[in-house]
C-alpha cells in the first residue's frame, strides 16, 4: 500500500490483518519505487495514492507499468474528476477508488481484481499448453468475428477493419470482449462492473465510464466507433451500420 496518510495506512492495516494478508507500506513515491523494484515479481496487488510526496502517484504508476504490465493496481485518491480518473487508467490503473472510501469496499475490490487476475493467468497458462498442440490455422481462429470486427481471446488481440486496436489494457480488452460477445445488447454499468470487474455494484459507475472513454479513443485510432451509449441505460457494441456502409 502506497499511502502518505499514516492514519489511513494504520486503519487499513487492521483490515489487512483480518484477511491474513502480508502487507508492505510505503509513504512517498521514492520509497514506493525502491520497495517495488526490490521484489518486482513478488507483489500480488498494489494500492496507490495519487497525491504523494517525493514522486507523484501518476509517475509511480508509470514506472511500475514499465516494469510490470500485469501486477494489479488500484488508485486511491481524493481527486474526483473524470479527467483524473481517465489519466489514472491511462497510466495503467486497473481500478480507481475515491476518498473517503469504505475499508470493506476496498477489501472487496482487492479480492475481486486479484481473483480476476489469477483467472487470466490460469487461462494464459492453459492456452500456452493447448497452443503447443495446435496448428497455425487453429491458433488464428477468432472467438468473435462479425466480418468487420475480430477478437482472439487467446492472443488478447482485437481488430477493426483488419487493423489491430492498439495497446489495449487487460480491463479494456475484457470490456470490449464482453460488449462484443453480444452485439446490440445493452449492458448497464452495474452489469459491466459485475462481469468485467467481478464485483458487486458499489456505486462506482465512473470506473466504467472512464474505461469506456479510453477504449473508444483507441478504437478511433483504427476505425469508426462501434461502442454506443444508450442514454439512461448503459453501453452496447454495434458495428452493423459500419458493415452496411462497407458493403
C-alpha positions in Angstrom: 0.0 0.0 0.0 1.5 3.3 -1.2 -0.2 6.0 1.0 1.3 9.1 2.6 -1.6 9.4 5.2 -0.4 7.2 8.0 -3.9 7.2 9.6 -5.3 5.6 6.5 -2.5 3.1 6.5 -3.0 2.2 10.1 -6.7 1.8 9.6 -6.3 -0.4 6.6 -3.6 -2.4 8.4 -6.2 -3.8 10.8 -8.4 -4.9 7.9 -5.5 -6.5 6.1 -4.5 -8.4 9.2 -8.1 -9.8 9.5 -7.6 -11.2 5.9 -4.2 -12.7 6.9 -2.5 -10.7 4.1 1.2 -9.8 4.2 1.3 -6.1 3.5 4.2 -3.6 3.0 3.6 0.1 3.4 5.4 3.0 1.6 4.7 6.6 2.5 6.2 8.5 -0.5 6.8 7.9 -4.2 10.5 7.3 -4.0 10.2 4.8 -1.1 7.5 3.0 -3.0 9.6 2.5 -6.1 12.6 1.3 -4.0 10.4 -1.3 -2.3 8.7 -2.3 -5.6 11.9 -2.7 -7.5 13.4 -4.8 -4.7 10.9 -7.5 -5.4 9.1 -6.6 -8.6 7.9 -10.1 -9.4 6.5 -10.8 -5.9 3.7 -8.3 -5.5 0.1 -9.6 -5.8 -1.6 -6.2 -5.6 -0.7 -2.6 -5.3 -2.9 0.3 -3.9 -1.5 3.6 -4.9 -2.4 7.1 -3.6 -2.4 9.8 -6.3 -1.1 12.6 -4.1 2.3 11.6 -2.8 5.4 13.5 -1.6 8.7 12.7 -3.3 7.2 11.4 -6.6 3.7 11.9 -7.8 1.3 8.8 -7.9 0.9 9.1 -11.7 4.7 8.9 -12.1 4.9 5.9 -9.7 2.1 4.2 -11.7 4.0 4.8 -15.0 7.2 3.4 -13.6 5.5 0.4 -12.2 3.9 -0.3 -15.5 7.3 0.0 -17.2 8.4 -2.9 -15.1 5.2 -5.0 -14.9 2.2 -4.8 -17.2 0.2 -7.2 -15.2 0.5 -6.5 -11.5 -3.0 -5.4 -10.3 -3.0 -1.7 -9.4 -5.8 0.2 -7.6 -5.5 4.0 -7.4 -6.7 5.7 -4.2 -7.2 9.5 -4.4 -9.2 12.4 -3.1 -9.5 13.7 -6.7 -12.9 13.1 -8.1 -12.9 14.4 -11.6 -13.4 12.3 -14.8 -10.2 13.6 -16.3 -8.2 12.4 -13.3 -9.8 9.0 -13.5 -9.0 8.7 -17.2 -5.5 9.8 -16.6 -5.1 7.2 -13.8 -6.3 4.5 -16.1 -4.1 5.7 -18.9 -1.1 5.2 -16.6 -2.1 1.6 -16.0 -4.5 1.5 -13.0 -7.0 -1.4 -13.0 -9.4 0.4 -10.8 -10.0 3.8 -9.2 -11.3 4.4 -5.7 -12.0 7.9 -4.4 -11.6 9.0 -0.8 -13.2 8.8 1.6 -13.8 5.1 1.0 -15.2 2.2 3.0 -12.4 -0.2 4.0 -14.8 -3.1 3.5 -15.4 -1.9 -0.1 -11.7 -1.6 -0.8 -11.1 -5.1 0.5 -13.8 -6.4 -1.8 -12.3 -4.6 -4.7 -8.9 -6.0 -4.0 -10.3 -9.5 -3.7 -12.2 -9.2 -7.0 -9.3 -7.8 -9.0 -6.9 -10.3 -7.6 -9.3 -13.2 -8.3 -9.8 -12.0 -11.9 -6.0 -11.6 -12.5 -5.5 -15.1 -11.3 -8.2 -16.4 -13.7 -6.4 -14.6 -16.6 -3.1 -16.1 -15.6 -4.7 -19.6 -15.5 -6.3 -19.1 -18.9 -3.0 -17.9 -20.3 -1.2 -21.0 -18.9 -3.8 -23.3 -20.3 -3.8 -21.6 -23.7 0.0 -21.9 -23.8 -0.2 -25.7 -23.3 -3.1 -26.0 -25.8 -1.5 -23.9 -28.4 1.6 -26.1 -28.4 -0.6 -28.8 -29.9 -2.5 -26.6 -32.3 -1.8 -25.8 -35.9 -1.2 -22.2 -37.0 -4.7 -22.2 -38.6 -6.3 -23.3 -35.3 -4.4 -20.7 -33.3 -5.5 -17.9 -35.6 -9.2 -18.6 -35.2 -11.2 -15.8 -33.8 -13.6 -16.1 -30.8 -15.7 -13.2 -32.1 -15.9 -12.4 -35.9 -18.6 -10.1 -37.3 -16.8 -9.7 -40.6 -15.6 -6.2 -39.7 -14.6 -6.8 -36.1 -12.5 -9.8 -34.9 -11.3 -10.8 -31.4 -9.0 -13.5 -30.3 -9.2 -14.4 -26.6 -6.0 -16.5 -26.7 -3.8 -13.8 -28.0 -5.9 -11.0 -26.4 -5.9 -9.1 -29.7 -8.8 -7.3 -31.4 -9.1 -6.0 -34.9 -11.4 -3.4 -36.6 -11.5 -3.4 -40.4 -8.3 -5.5 -40.4 -6.4 -3.2 -38.2 -5.4 -4.1 -34.6 -6.8 -1.9 -31.9 -3.6 -0.8 -30.2 -2.3 -1.0 -26.6 -5.5 -2.5 -25.0 -5.1 -2.9 -21.2 -6.4 -6.1 -19.7 -9.6 -4.3 -18.5 -10.2 -2.6 -21.8 -9.9 -5.9 -23.6 -12.2 -7.7 -21.2 -14.7 -4.8 -21.5 -14.6 -4.9 -25.3 -14.9 -8.7 -25.3 -18.0 -8.6 -23.0 -19.8 -6.0 -25.1 -18.8 -7.6 -28.5 -19.9 -11.1 -27.4 -23.5 -10.0 -27.6 -23.8 -7.3 -30.3 -26.6 -4.8 -29.9 -27.3 -6.0 -26.3 -27.3 -3.1 -23.9 -25.2 -3.6 -20.8 -25.8 -1.4 -17.7 -22.9 -0.1 -15.8 -23.8 -2.4 -12.9 -23.7 -5.4 -15.2 -20.3 -4.4 -16.6 -18.9 -4.0 -13.1 -20.1 -7.5 -12.2 -18.9 -9.2 -15.4 -15.7 -7.3 -16.2 -14.5 -6.3 -12.7 -16.1 -9.3 -11.0 -17.6 -7.4 -8.0 -21.0 -6.2 -6.9 -22.1 -2.7 -7.7 -20.7 -0.2 -5.2 -21.8 3.0 -6.9 -18.6 3.5 -8.9 -20.2 3.9 -12.3 -17.5 6.3 -13.3 -15.0 3.5 -13.3 -16.9 2.0 -16.2 -17.3 5.4 -17.9 -13.6 6.2 -17.7 -12.6 2.8 -19.2 -15.2 3.2 -22.0 -13.7 6.6 -22.8 -10.2 5.3 -23.1 -11.4 2.3 -25.1 -13.2 4.5 -27.5 -10.1 6.6 -28.0 -8.1 3.5 -29.0 -10.9 2.2 -31.3 -11.0 5.6 -33.1 -7.3 5.3 -33.9 -8.0 2.5 -36.4 -11.6 3.0 -37.5 -15.2 4.1 -36.8 -16.7 3.9 -33.4 -18.5 0.7 -32.6 -19.3 1.3 -28.9 -22.5 3.3 -28.4 -24.0 5.0 -25.4 -27.6 4.2 -24.7 -28.6 7.1 -22.6 -30.0 6.3 -19.2 -29.2 2.6 -19.5 -25.6 1.8 -20.4 -23.4 0.8 -23.4 -23.6 -1.6 -26.4 -21.4 -2.9 -29.2 -22.9 -2.4 -32.7 -20.9 -2.4 -35.9 -23.9 -3.2 -38.2 -24.1 0.3 -39.6 -20.4 0.3 -40.3 -20.6 -3.1 -42.1 -23.5 -1.9 -44.1 -21.6 1.2 -45.3 -18.6 -1.0 -46.2 -20.8 -3.3 -48.4 
